Amino acid sequence: MTRLLAILYLITLNCFSQSNLMETYNLMPWPKSIQENNQRFIIDENLTVSIDGKNQKRVQHGVTSFLRRLSNRSGVFINEGFAVPLSNNQQASIQITYKKSAELIIQDDESYQLDINSNKVTLVANTDVGAIRGLETLLQLLTNTNSEYYLPGVSISDAPRFVWRGLMIDVSRHFHPIDVIKRNLDAMASVKMNVFHWHLTDDQGFRIESKTYPKLHELASDRLYYTQEQIKDIVEYASILGIRVIPEFDVPGHATAILTAYPELGSKPGATYKIERYAGVFDPTLDPTKEDVYVFLENLFTEIAPLFPDSYFHIGGDENEGKHWDANEHIQQFKKEHNLATNHDLQTYFNIRLEKILKKLDKKLVGWDEIMTPNMPKTAIIHSWRGEHEGLAKGGTLIEAAKKGYNTILSNGFYIDRMESVVKHYQTEPIGDVQLTEDERNRILGGEVTMWSELVTPLTIDSRIWPRTAAIAERLWSQKDITDVDKMLKRLEVINYRLEEVGITHIRNKGVILRNLSNNQDISGLEILSNVCEPLKIYSRNEGGTEYKTYSPFTLFADACNVDANDALKFKKAVTNYTESPNEAHKSDIITLLEAWSKNHKAFQKIDKSPKIAPLESLSFNLSESAKFLLKLSQKEKLSKNDIKSFKSRIETLKQPFADVELVIVNDMEKLFEALK
Amino acid sequence: MTRLLAILYLITLNCFSQSNLMETYNLMPWPKSIQENNQRFIIDENLTVSIDGKNQKRVQHGVTSFLRRLSNRSGVFINEGFAVPLSNNQQASIQITYKKSAELIIQDDESYQLDINSNKVTLVANTDVGAIRGLETLLQLLTNTNSEYYLPGVSISDAPRFVWRGLMIDVSRHFHPIDVIKRNLDAMASVKMNVFHWHLTDDQGFRIESKTYPKLHELASDRLYYTQEQIKDIVEYASILGIRVIPEFDVPGHATAILTAYPELGSKPGATYKIERYAGVFDPTLDPTKEDVYVFLENLFTEIAPLFPDSYFHIGGDENEGKHWDANEHIQQFKKEHNLATNHDLQTYFNIRLEKILKKLDKKLVGWDEIMTPNMPKTAIIHSWRGEHEGLAKGGTLIEAAKKGYNTILSNGFYIDRMESVVKHYQTEPIGDVQLTEDERNRILGGEVTMWSELVTPLTIDSRIWPRTAAIAERLWSQKDITDVDKMLKRLEVINYRLEEVGITHIRNKGVILRNLSNNQDISGLEILSNVCEPLKIYSRNEGGTEYKTYSPFTLFADACNVDANDALKFKKAVTNYTESPNEAHKSDIITLLEAWSKNHKAFQKIDKSPKIAPLESLSFNLSESAKFLLKLSQKEKLSKNDIKSFKSRIETLKQPFADVELVIVNDMEKLFEALK
C-alpha cells in the first residue's frame, strides 16, 4: 500500500513538473519527456555545428536553415554559416549524429534525443528526419536575457504518437502558387508534420500539367496550374524537410474540370461543361460504365504517378450524389447487368478498377470514407471525414475502418476551413476511450488537417491554416495525456508569431487588407474592431447575400478577421475571472478593454468611408455605445430604464452578422451585464 | 506680340491645369496628356471587358489581372471574371482594341489612348503592350465616394520618353527566389517599366543551372540557383507583362564563384577559390590569355543564350582592378606580345572576343561603362554607372557614349542600394541641358535602377526597391518637364501602398522584423523610433563594426528602417513651415510629433530588452528627452542654462550612428531650437 502511494505520488509529481515545464518552454508539439539541468548553452559567434551521418542532404539543409534562423532571431553574427567538417582535433559545439537516411515511408523512425549543457549540444537520432525534427525543437528552446541568447540545459527524448501527421491544401477552388506551398511546407516542418496532401483537381480547376492529356491544364485551369517541373521541385523540397507528398485526383465526382476538357468521359450524354465558378457539390461525374474512362485514368495516372515517389495515391471518391448516373439509361442498364443495386455499388465497382490500376503503378489507394463499401479491398486506406456529427457511431468512420481491417487516417474534427476555435480541434482525440486491439490501434495511422479553399486566396490562406494547425500537429505528435487547453493556448501564442520566421504571412497580411479597405488611412479603428470579430463559421459566410464565386473579392473585412479573435479571448477570460471573483484587479482588466471599445467609434469615424467599410458603421457604433454603457455600469453610475432598454436592444442588433462577420464578445457582454447590474 | 503673349498664356494655363490635375489623380508615371470631362464610369457587377486584337495572351492576362485587382480593391462582385467574347449585339463596357503583338524589342510602340465617359471606356493602342500599359493607368485612376467606386471621365494620351526603363536585381550577393522576382515584375509593370536586368553571377554565387558546366551551380551556389525551367518561367512571366529580360554574366572580374567551380580558368596559377562571403571588390579574375576561357564562355553562353530571347546580353566587365593580372608573368608576357599596353587594353581584347562570341549567338553585348575603350565596337551598349561624382564630365559616361556613337543606358543616379532619398533619384535627369544631335539623343535608350544585394534579403529587398523605383520609373517614362518634387511625393504616397496589391512586401515586413526584435511584445515604441531613423547610407553600414557576411543577420533594427523615414519628412516640412511663418497651426504640427517622441521612451522601456534592442536604449532616451526640451521651449517655459547645455549635448550624441541607423531629424531639431529660443 505504501508502495502504491509512492507510485501515485511520483505520477502526481511528474504531472505537476510537466505542467510547470509547460510554463517555461514554449515547445509545440510537446515532447515525450524533458529533464532540466540548470545549465545554459550561450549562442555566440563561435557556435559550430557538425554532422555525423550518411547522405547528408536533409541534415545539411536543416543545419543551414537552423543557422540562418538562429542568427536572424538572435542578431548574433555567427562565423560559420554552414555545418563544419568532422574533425578529430576540434569538436563542434552542436554535434548531430544519426544512423541512416529515412525512406519517407510510414515505418520511418522520427525519434530523437537532445542533450544541452553549458558547452555542448548533442542531437542523436536513428534517421536524418529524426535529426531535423530535433533541430526544430532546439529552435523552439531558444531564449534570452537582456544581454544574451541561450539554449536552456535540458535533455529531451521525443517520438511521435502517430506516423501520419498531415495537412491537405485544396489548390483547385483557389489556386495557390509554389511559394504558398513552400512556406506552408516550412511551417509544417517547424511543428513536425510529415504529410502534405495535395488536392490537385476538383470542379473548379485541374491544377497539374498533363502531357498525355494537355487539354486538362489548357482548358480547365484558367492557366493556373503546376508544371511537372514545379511538382518535382515541391516533392524534392518536401522530401528535404522529411515530408511525404500525396497527390489527390478526385474522381468520379468533383469532375467538372476534367469534363470541361474531356466531356465525352461524363455521365450526361452530349453535355458540355464549363469550369465551375461557385462552391458546392455539383453533378458532373465520370461515367464508370465507359471503358474509355479507365483508359483515360490509367494513362493519366501512369503519367503522373512517377512524379510522386510516395506509395499512397488519393483518388477522392467523395460526395458523388449520382444524379447524372440516375438520369442515364445506359448506366442504369449497366448496373442491372452487373448486379450493382445502388450507386454506391457502382462506385465501388469503379473504385476497385482504380485500385487495380494503381496497384500496377505500385500505389496504394487512399479515398475519402465513402469508398468504404463491403467489396472494397483492405489494401485501400480510408480517409475518415465523417463522424458523430454526421450521424455515425462514436469514433465515426475512423474506428469503423480500423475495426474492419483498413488502415485509416482522420480528418473529421480537423476541418479548419469551418473557421472554428483551435480549442475544438485540439480536443479532437482520434481514439478516445474506444477499446481497440493492438492491430486495430496500429491501423490508425494518424490524421490530416484539411484546408478546403472556397474562401481563401494566397493572401489569406496562411491565416486560415495557422496557428490552429500547430495545435493539431501537437494532437497527432504528442502523448494522449497532453490536453491542457490553457497551457496549449499560452504556448501557441509564441509558436504563432514564430511562424513568421519561416515566411507565414498570417499576421502581416491583416494590415494589407485593412490598408486596402481604408485606402491607406489610419487603420487603428479597424484593427480594434477586427480583434473582436470573427468570420462567419461553418460555411455560413455567403448565406442570403451575394454568392461567392472563385473570383469574388476576398479582401473584405471578414478576410482580415480570424478565428479565436485576440481581444475576444482576453475579454472572455476577464469576464469569467470577474464573475468568479469580482475583485478590482479583475475589474480593471475588463475596463481596459471596454475603454478601448468605447473610444473606438471615434477612430472609425475618422476614416473616409468607402463602400467596403460603410456596412461596418452600425457594428462600430453599437459596440462603442454598449461598451460605454457597461463602463458606466461598472463605475456604479445610475442608469435609467431607457439606458438599459437601449443596451439590450443594441446587444440584439450586435448578435446579427454584419458584413460576413460576427461580433464574438456579445455573450460575454451580456454575462458581464448580469454580473454588474 | 499679342500672339506670343497668347501662346505664353496657353503654356502657363496648361502648366497650371497640369499641376491641378496632379492634385486630383495619383498617376505614376504621369501621362503625356490628360483632359477631363466631368463624367463618371461607375464600377458595378455588370462591368465587362472585351478585347479586339490578335494574339491575345498578354491582354487576356492583363484583363484577368485587372478584374481581380478591381474587384479586390472595390469589393464589387463583378459577374464576369474574364474578358467577354466580342459580340455584334452587346458591347462590353470596357473595350480594348490594339493592332498587333509587340515583339519585345526597343522599337516597340507602348503608346495608348484612353477615353472614359459615363457608360463606356475605350482603350486603343498599337500593340498589346500599349494596351496593358493603359490598363495600369485605369487602375491608378480608380477612386470612390462613400457609396461607389468609379473611374473619372478623362481622355489620356500617353507614350514613354525613353524606350529602356529597367530594374536590375543582383541575385548573387543574396539569392532571391522566383516569387521575389515575380512580385517585383508585377510591380514594375504597374509603373510601366519594361526591362528586368538579372545580375546572375558574381563573387558570392553563380545562380543559374548549367548543364554544360554543372559544377557552376553545384559548387558555387550553396544550392541557391534557378533551374533552367525556372528561368524560362520567369522570362515567359515577364513577357506577358511586356517586360524584356536581360541576363548578366559578370566577367572577367567578379569571378570568384566561377573560379570556385573551375579554378583553372583563373589568373592566379595553381590557386583554388571559395565562394566569397563578404561584400567588396575582389581579385579573382578570369585569365584572358587562355583559350580555354573563351571555349568555356562560348559553350556556356551557347547553352544559356537561348533561354533569353532578348537580343541584348550583359557581360558586366566592371571593377576589375587587375591585381592577379599584374602578378602573373604569363599574362604580362601576353600583353607585350599583343601590344596591349595596359590592363584596360587587355580587357578590351577580352571584350572584343566576347562580342564576337555573342554575335554568333545573335546577341548584342552590353557592359558597364569600363568597357568603353577606344577599340570597342560600336555595336556594344554602354551601361553608364559612373558620372560627375566619379570625377567625369557633365553627363558622365552616358553623354560621352552617345557622342562616341554607342547606344547607352543610365544607372548613375539610380543606385537605390545607396539608401538615399527618392528626391535625389527623381532629380536625376539623364540628358539635362546637354546639346545633342538627334542621333545622339536617340542613342540614349533610357536607364536602369540598380538593386545591388549586399545588404538585402528576400525579407527586406522590396522595401529597398520600392517605392523609390516608382519615381525613377516616372523619370524615364514621363516628359522631361514633369519635375515637381512635392507633387511627386504626394502621388508616391498612394502608389506606395498600392504596391501591396501586387504582392510587394515593403510595408508589411516592417512589422515582421519589429515583432522578431521584440519577441512579439507591443511594437509601438519601436515603430515610432523606426519612423525617424534611416539605415546608414552609401555603404557605410558596416564601417568599424562587425563586417557583414552574406549569412549575417539582416533582421536588425536597421533592416526595419527605411529611406525617407515618414515622420522625419513630416517634421522637416513642419519645421520649414514654422520657420517661414511661425503661426499656431504650424506650431501645432510640430507639437504633435514632439509629444509622440517625448512619450515614446516609456513605451520603449516597457519592452523586455534583448541583445538586439538594448543598443537602441540611449537613442530612444535621448530622443525623448530632446523632444521634451523642445516641447517646453515651444510652450515658452523658462529653461536653465544647464537644460540648454544638456540638450545640445544630447543632440551631439544623436548625431552619431546607433546600431547602423541614423536619427534623421537631428538637424531639424537644431533648426527648431534656433527658431524657438
Boltz contact constraints between the chains, C-beta under 6 A:
constraints:
  - contact:
      token1: [A, 71]
      token2: [B, 553]
      max_distance: 6.0
  - contact:
      token1: [A, 72]
      token2: [B, 553]
      max_distance: 6.0
  - contact:
      token1: [A, 72]
      token2: [B, 555]
      max_distance: 6.0
  - contact:
      token1: [A, 75]
      token2: [B, 553]
      max_distance: 6.0
  - contact:
      token1: [A, 75]
      token2: [B, 556]
      max_distance: 6.0
  - contact:
      token1: [A, 75]
      token2: [B, 612]
      max_distance: 6.0
  - contact:
      token1: [A, 77]
      token2: [B, 546]
      max_distance: 6.0
  - contact:
      token1: [A, 77]
      token2: [B, 552]
      max_distance: 6.0
  - contact:
      token1: [A, 81]
      token2: [B, 551]
      max_distance: 6.0
  - contact:
      token1: [A, 144]
      token2: [B, 610]
      max_distance: 6.0
  - contact:
      token1: [A, 146]
      token2: [B, 609]
      max_distance: 6.0
  - contact:
      token1: [A, 147]
      token2: [B, 611]
      max_distance: 6.0
  - contact:
      token1: [A, 179]
      token2: [B, 179]
      max_distance: 6.0
  - contact:
      token1: [A, 229]
      token2: [B, 229]
      max_distance: 6.0
  - contact:
      token1: [A, 497]
      token2: [B, 515]
      max_distance: 6.0
  - contact:
      token1: [A, 497]
      token2: [B, 520]
      max_distance: 6.0
  - contact:
      token1: [A, 500]
      token2: [B, 512]
      max_distance: 6.0
  - contact:
      token1: [A, 508]
      token2: [B, 508]
      max_distance: 6.0
  - contact:
      token1: [A, 508]
      token2: [B, 511]
      max_distance: 6.0
  - contact:
      token1: [A, 508]
      token2: [B, 512]
      max_distance: 6.0
  - contact:
      token1: [A, 511]
      token2: [B, 508]
      max_distance: 6.0
  - contact:
      token1: [A, 512]
      token2: [B, 500]
      max_distance: 6.0
  - contact:
      token1: [A, 512]
      token2: [B, 508]
      max_distance: 6.0
  - contact:
      token1: [A, 515]
      token2: [B, 497]
      max_distance: 6.0
  - contact:
      token1: [A, 520]
      token2: [B, 497]
      max_distance: 6.0
  - contact:
      token1: [A, 546]
      token2: [B, 77]
      max_distance: 6.0
  - contact:
      token1: [A, 551]
      token2: [B, 81]
      max_distance: 6.0
  - contact:
      token1: [A, 552]
      token2: [B, 77]
      max_distance: 6.0
  - contact:
      token1: [A, 553]
      token2: [B, 71]
      max_distance: 6.0
  - contact:
      token1: [A, 553]
      token2: [B, 72]
      max_distance: 6.0
  - contact:
      token1: [A, 553]
      token2: [B, 75]
      max_distance: 6.0
  - contact:
      token1: [A, 555]
      token2: [B, 72]
      max_distance: 6.0
  - contact:
      token1: [A, 556]
      token2: [B, 75]
      max_distance: 6.0
  - contact:
      token1: [A, 609]
      token2: [B, 146]
      max_distance: 6.0
  - contact:
      token1: [A, 610]
      token2: [B, 144]
      max_distance: 6.0
  - contact:
      token1: [A, 611]
      token2: [B, 147]
      max_distance: 6.0
  - contact:
      token1: [A, 612]
      token2: [B, 75]
      max_distance: 6.0
  - contact:
      token1: [A, 614]
      token2: [B, 146]
      max_distance: 6.0
